[in-house]
Amino acid sequence: MINSQPPVILNYPVHDVSPYINWIYFFHAWGFQPRFAAIANIHGCDACRASWLAAFPEEERAKAAEAMQLFKEANRMLNQLDEDITIRCIFRLCRANADGDNLLIEGTVFPLLRQQTPHPDGSPFLCLSDFIRPLSSGIPDTIGLFASSISEETEGYYKDDPYKHLLVQTLTDRLAEAATEKMHEYVRKEAWGYAPDESLSIRELLIEDYQGIRPAVGYPSLPDQSVNFLLDELLDMKKIGITLTENGAMYPHASVCGLMLAHPASRYFAVGKIGEDQLEDYARRRGMPVNEMRKFLAANLPK
């Protein structure tokens, strides 16, 4: 356990962050299947590109050539963005304990959801609080909080060119995520320092081959967007230009926030469908009316 620390702000230029981009998600946003994202892993010479293209079945080569051109234009755009923008991250290491399905973070109650749908293999129902030392132990644990964002100015880039505008949008989304990857690496090895000897390639980082997890708000293990308000109280996200709408959505849109857990057994999971009993219990713990809570958890409720 380390002592609680004030938030730390990191500023990254695009060229420091772009190697951490997960191109699978970029190409997914453009309607390409993961195999086409492999263009990002090959050498850029003409012979390598031609060899990569020739490896596809003839009926897929036109699509592969399209992916190749998109990747070329994306890198050209990254070079342009490198002259204009900085990606900003903020993180904080806090004292924390688990109290049932709640986290207690610096005195703030941070409610979580637990799986309720039985697993075919009979494995336990998971909650993120399972990976933080319980309050009953009498020993405080540590949790990390983070947010990352890119200037709202980018949302106005190329407004008159729909293709370039979408290219900027999809790239800035990936850059915000890539910055959290780079920041998390620094946190694990230095700021928190629980993995000082970690030595992983970018590819190993992108398949999360490290100790700990970084669940982001809105993702399957942390689906309630309203907890952004709790994170904001603890992080003060406006320090990096993030504001929240009345529903807890982040602005600028190329932003991400969440938790960092170090437990060696921690892993990602989907909360999945929950029943009315957990909805009511969670709403009580969040201090919100059940009907208001229902809109935040619509995807987790039975139809």
N, C-alpha and C positions, 0 to 999 in steps of 0.2 A: 504494500500500500504506500502511495506517496501522498504528501500533503496537498490539499486543494490549492490550485493556482489560478490567477486571473487569466482571462482569455488572451490568447496569443494570435496575432494577425500575421499571415504570410502572403506576400505578393509574388506572383510568378509571371514571367513573360511567356508568351505562347510557345516559344521554341524550347523552353524548359519542360513544358507540360505535354506537348504534342506526342512525344514518344510513348506516353502512358495512355493514349487513346485506345479504347476498345473498338476497333473498326467493325466488328460484327454488328454492334448496335447501330452504328452509323449507317451501314448498308441496309440493315433491317428497316430503318426509317424511310429508306428509298425503295423498299419493296424487293430487296435482294435476299436470297437465302444465304445462310452462313458460309457455304462453300465459296461464294464469290468474294467474300471479304478476305480470302487468303491472298488476294493481290497485294495486300499490305505487307505480307511477309516475304515477298520475293525481291531479289535485287532489281534495280530499276533499269538495267541495261536492255537494249533491244532484244538480244538473244534470250535472256531470261523471260522477258515478257512474251515473246513469241512461243517459247517452250511451254509457258503456263497456259497460254491460250490454246495451244494444240492439244493439251491434255484433256480438254473438255470434249464431250461427244459433239458431233457436228451440229446437232440441233440446238445446242446450248452456247455455241461460240459467239453468236450475235449478242446474247445477254452478257457473256463474259467480257466481250469487247466494250460493251456499254459500261460495265463495272470498272474496267480498266480506265476508261476515259473519265468517269466520275471521280475515281481516286486521284487521277492527275489534276483535275480541276479543283478538287478539295485541297490538295497540297499547295496549289497556286494560291488559293484563297487563304490558307493558313499563313503563308508568307506575307500576304497583305495585312492580315489581322495582327501579325506580329509587330507591325509598325504602329498599330493604333491602340491595342488593348492590353490590359493586365488582368490576370485572373486572381481574385482575392479569396483567401481562406481564413477562417477563424476557428480555433479549437480551444477547448478548456478541459483540463483534467480535474475531476471532482471526487470528493469523498462520497461513497454511496453504499447502500445496503439494500437487500431485497426483503420486503415484508409481504409475504404471500405473493400475489400477482402484481404488486406495486413495487416500484423502485423508490427509494428515498434518496434524493440527490440534493445535497446541501440544504436539507430541510424542506425541499419541494417534493410533494407526492407526485410521482410520474406513473400513472396507471398503465397496465399492459393487458393484452389479451392472451388467453391460453387456448390451444387447440381443443376442440370438442368432438371432432369426427373421429371415430375409432380407426386405427391403422390395421390393415390386413395382417401385419406381422405382430400385432399386439404391443408395439413399442409405445413408450409413454407419451402423454400429451405435453407438448413443449410450450414454454413461455420464456421470453427473453430474461425474465427475472431469475430463471433457473441457473444462469451463468454468473450471478453476482452473489457474494457471500451473504447469508441471511442475517438479519438484524439480531436474531436469537443467539448468534455466535459471540456477540459482544465485540467483534473485531471489524473495523471499517474496511471496506474494499475501495477500489478505484474504478471510475467509469470515465470515458472520454465523450465529449460532445463536439460536434463540428458543423460547419456550414461553408459553402463555397458558392461564388457567384461571379458573373461577368457583367460589366457595365450595361445599363439599360440602353445606352446609346446604340448598341449593336442592333437593337430591335427596329431601328429606323434605317439600317443600312440597305441600300438597293431596293427601296420601296417600289420603284418603277420597273424593276426587273424581277419578276416572280421567281425565276430559276435561281438567280444569285441570292435573292432574299431567303429562299428556303435553304440554300446551301449554307448561308451564314447561320441560320437558326439551328440546323442540325449539327453543325460543327461546334457552335457555342454550347449546345447541350452536352456534347461529348467532352469539350474542354473543361466544363465545370466538374464533370464526373472524373476526368483524368487528373485534375488538380487535387481532388480528394484522395485519389490513389497515391499521388506523390506525397501529399501531406501525411497520409496514414503511414506510409513507409518511414517518414521522418519521425513520427510519433512513436512507432514501435521500436525503432533503433536508437533514438536519442532522447526526445522529450519525455516520454514515459520510460523508455529504455528497457522494456521487458524482453526484447529480442535483439540485443546489441550485436550479436554475431550473424544476424540474418544476411544472407547473400543470395538474392534471387534475381533471375533475369526478368525482363519486362513480361515475357510470355508467362512465366511462373506467377508473377504478381497478378496478371489478368485472369488466371484461373484460381486465384485466391489460395495459393499454396503457401500460406503463412499462418502463424498462430493468431487466433482472434478473428472477429468479424466486425463489419461496419454496416449494420442495417440502416438504411435510409428511410425517412418518413414517406409513407405511401407505398412502400414495398411490402411483400406478403407477410413478413413477420412483424411489421409495424404499420398497419394499414390506416390508422386514424390520423388524418391530416390535422385535426384540431390540436394534437400535441405539439405542433409547431409553436403555439403560444407559450407552452411551458419551456421549450428550448430557447425561445426568444428571451424569456425572463432570465434564463441562466447564462445565455451567450451574448445578448444585446447585438443581434444580427445587423442592426442598422449601421454598426461600425464598418461593415463591408458593403453597405448600400442595399441590404435586403429589407423590404417591408412586407407586411402580411395583409392580405385582404380580410374582410370580416369573416370569411370562411376558413382562414388559415392558409390560403394558397400564397406561395412566395412570389414576389416580384423584385427584380426581373425574372422572367420565366426560365432563363438559363441559370438555375440555382438548385442546390441540393443541400439537405441537412439530415442529421441523424445521430446515432450513437456509435461509440467504439468500445468493444468488449474484448478483454484479453484472455479469458478462461481458455485453457487448451482444448477443452471439449466443446466449446461454443461452436455452433454451426447455424447455417441458414435453414429456415423452414417457412412454410405457409400456415398462417393461422387457420385459413379455410372458413367453412361455415360455422356460425355460432348460433346458439339458441336464444330464445327470449330471456331465459334466466340469466345468461351471461351478459346480454345486452343491458338488462336492468341493473345488474351488479356493477358493470363497467360504468354506466351512466352515473350511478351513485358515487362511484369512486372519482369520476371526472368532475362531479359537481354540476352536471348538466341534466336538463329534462330528457327523458327517454326519447321523446319524439325528435328532439333536436339532435340527439346522438345518433338516431337512426339514419339520418341523411349522411353522416360521416362514414357509417359502416354499411351502407346499402349493399356493397358487393359481397359482404360477409354474412348477409342475412338470407334466409330461405326466401325464394320467390313467392 
